[in-house]
Amino acid sequence: MDLDLRKLRYFVAVADQLHFSRAADELHIAQPVLSRQIRALEQDLGASLFTRDRHGVALTDAGRQLLADAGPLLASAHAVRRRVTVAARGSQRLMVGFRAGIAVIPAARAFEARHPDVVVDVQRIEWDDQATMLLDGRIDVGYVRLPIDEAGLRVAPLYTEPRVAVLPAGHRLADKGEVTEADLAGEPLVWHADPSTQPTRRPHPNAGYLVRGVDETLEHVAAGRGISFLARSATVFYSHPDVSYVPIPDLAPDQVCLAVAASRTSPVVDDFFTAAQAMAEITAECGNYEMWQLGSDAVSKHG
């Protein structure tokens, strides 16, 4: 029997609340209706999804498994609706998400040369929404940084780039050619919530500031509230008069990947994948830093 997406949404609401009345209020339906729908879903699946007793509502093992699978499935259904709506307007558009510091335009230009009828839009994404936006269709393909929850995604590595220490301009190590983690031991940290920017060991056990995004990171570092770490592309795309970037070779490099929802089947998306991978190969030939500087000139040079 096919899985009823409406019942699945009802299940997720109950699983999130672990309370039938609150879930019914959230869904704007009567509680008896919700209870009947959950029982019907359990009958469809041949498994009990919740335990109900005087202590409350809890997920069974089957319920926990369904909850883990439900997110990508519902997001995929939502993405289908988005794409159908766009197609109904008679337009072809590819929405490409990208993380801070990643150059998208060279690949976009190579792609548009082969698909002049497709408009390529770009949208900045952050570490905590990169998987969600791919799954729910807000972006068709994304330049992402690891780690990322790969459930429901197809992820292909593109290239790696070194990371740098981000120091206040007046810091004792700001003029060094490079530093090590040991050099920075005990420093207060502007703790970027993105795991891809975190060092292998934290310089200070009680990091002071939690930030989201490169702009916030630079402002806090410039104010002298701590140090931070970013991919080297930050030195090209982001500058700040009160911040210095210093290479830190003993940090593991940052991994840049291309990702798309695993359920997404599209020749247009596949062609963008091909264009992006070709640009990544040029990046490898030139060296990452040089590639960011060359930008579209590299496309012309390498064809």
N, C-alpha and C positions, 0 to 999 in steps of 0.2 A: 504494500500500500504506500502511495506517495505521502511524503511528509507535508502536513498542512502548515504553511508558514504563519497563518494567523494563530493557530494553536501554539506554535513555537514561540511567537512573540509573547503570548500569554504566559507560557512557561517561564520565559526569561524574566518577566516582571515579577512573578512569584519567587523565583530563585534569587533575584536581587534583594527583594524585600524580606523573604522568609516569613511572609505574613499575607494571608489571602485578602483580608479586608483592605490593607494599605495598597496591595497590588491592584485590587479592583478599583479603588479610587483613582489610582494613577492611570488606569486604562479606561476610566469612565464607563464602567459596566457594573452590573450588579454582582455581588459576591456569589450567589448561587449559580449564575451563568458562568462565572469564571471557574468555579469548582467543577461544573459539568464538563467544561472544555478540557480541563486538566485530566479528568478521569477518562474522557474520550481519547486524549493523546496517549495516556498510559495503555489503554486498550489497543490503540493502533500499533504501539511499539511492543506490546507484550511485556512491559516492565513497569515496576513501580518507581516513580520519580521522586516522591517525597515520603517521609515518615511524618505522621501527624499524631501527637499525643498531648497530654496536659502540659508538657514542657514547651510545646510550640511546634514549629515546622522545620524540618531539616532535609537536606538532599540525601538521597541514596547514592550508592556508587554509580548506578545507571544515570541518575540525575546529574551528578557531577560530570560524567562523560558527555551527556547531552549539552550541558551548559558550556563546556569547553568547545564543542563543535558548533554551537548555535551562532556565536558571534560572526565568524567568517561566512556562514551560510546566509544569515539575514543581511549582512553587509553586501554580499554578492547579489542578492535579490534587489536590494536598493540600487546598486550600481547598474543593473540591467534597466531599471526604470529610468534612471538618469540618461543612459545612452539612447534609449528609445525616444525619450523626449527631445533630445538634441537632434536625432535623425529625422524626427517628424517635422522639425523646422527647416529641413532641407539643407542643413549646413554640415560640414565635416570639420571637426575640431579635435585636436589632440592636446590634452592638458598634461603638462610635464611638471612634476614636483621636483624641487631641488633643495638640498641642504646648503647652509651658508658656506660660501667659499668655493662652490662647485660651478664651473663654467658650463652652461647648457647651450649657449647660442651656436658654437661651432657645429655640434651635432645637429641642432635644429636646422641650420642652414643647409647642411649636407642632405638632411631628410627632405626639406622643402624643395630642393632642386629636383628631386625625383617625384615629389607629390605637391605640385603647385596648387592643387585644389584643396589642400588640407591646411587649415590655420593652426599653427602651433602656439599655444599659450603656455606661460610658465607661472608657477606659484611657489613661493617660499614655504617650506615645511620645517617643523621642528622635530626633535628626536622623539617626542612622546606622541606625535600624531602621524608619523610617516606610514606605519602599517595601517592604521585606521583609515586614513584618507585613500590609500590604495584599495582597501577592501570595500569601502562604501561608494567608490566611484567618483569621488571628488577630484582625484587625479587618475589619469590612465596609466602612467608610468612614472617611476620616481627614481631620482638619484639619491640613494640613501647611504648612511654611514652605519657600520656595524658597531654594537650589536643591535639587532632588530628581531622582533618576534616573527619568525618565518612561517608560522602556521597560516596556511591558505595563500601563500605567496610563492612566486618563482623568483629566485634571487641569483643574479650572475655577477661575479666579481669583475670590476673594471680596472682598478689600479690602487696602489697604496701611496700614502704620502707621509713624510715625517711630521712630527709634532714639535711645537715650540713652547717654551715657557713665556708667559705673559707677565711682565714685571712693570711696576711703576717706573717712570722715567728716571727718578732719582734713586732707584734701588742700588745697593752695593754691587750687584752683579749685572746691572743693565748694560754695561759696555763690554761684557765678556763675549768672546767669539762663540762659546758654547758653555753649557752648564750640565751638571749631573743632578739626579734626584738627591744624592747625598748633600750636594751644595745647598739644596733648598730645604733640608730637614728642619723641622720646627717652624717653618714659615706659616703664618695664617693663610688660609686658602679661600678664595672666592670659588665656591664649589658649584660648578656647572652641573645641573641635574643630568645632563646628557652623559651616559656612560662612556661614549666614545672619546670624551675629552678628559676622562679621569686618569690619573697616573696609576702605575701598577701597584704602588703603595702610597697611601695618603701622607703628604708632608706633615700634617698635624692631625692628631686624633680628634680634635674638636674644631672642625672647619667652621669658619664664622658666617659666611654668607652663601645662601643657596640662590642661584640665579637661573634664568631661562633665556637663552639666546645670547648671541655674540655681543650685541649692543650693550646689554646689561652687564655682561662680563667686563667689557672695556671700561665702562663708567666706574664700576666698583674698584677695579684695579687702579685706574687713574686717581681715584680718591684716596689711595693708600690703604685700602681695607684688606688687602691680601694679594696673593699671586694666583695665576690660573694657568691652564694649558689649552692650546687650540691646535688644529691642523695647520700646517705651514701655509696653506692657501690664504689664511687670515692676513698674512703679511702683504698679500697682493690686493685683496678685496677690501680690507679694513685697515684704516690707519687712524691713529689718535696721537695728538701732540704730547700727551702725558703718559704714553705707554711705550714700552720697548719689547720687542720680540727677540728671544735668544734661543737658538737651537738647543735641543736636549736629546742627544742621540740615544741615550739608554732607555728612552720610552719606546714601547712597541709602536710601529707605524699605524696610522689610521687607514682603515679599509673602506674604500668607496665602491659601492655596488649599484647595479641597476635592478629594479624590482617591479613586478607587475602581479596582479592577482592571478593565482593559478587557474582560476576559472575563466580568465579573459582570453578569448581566442579572436585574434584580429590580425589580418595581414598588415594593416597600417602600424599597429603596435610592434609587430615583428620587424618591420622595416626600420622603425626608429631604433629598436634594439641593435640592428645591424649597423646603423649609422653611428650610434653611441659607442659600440665596441670598436669600430674602425677608428674613431677619434681616440679611444683609449690606447690603441696600438701606436698611434702617432705620439701620444703622451709618453708611452714607454720608450719610444725612439729618441724623443727630444729631451726627456727628463721632465718630471712633473712641473717644476717651477718654470722652466722655459716654455712649456706648453701653455700655461696660464697666461704668460706674457705675450706669446705669439698669437693666441686666440684664433681669429678667422684667417690670419695670414698663413697659419699652418695648414689650413684646409686647402688654400690655393697652391701652396708649395707641394703638398703631398697628393693633390688631386682628389 
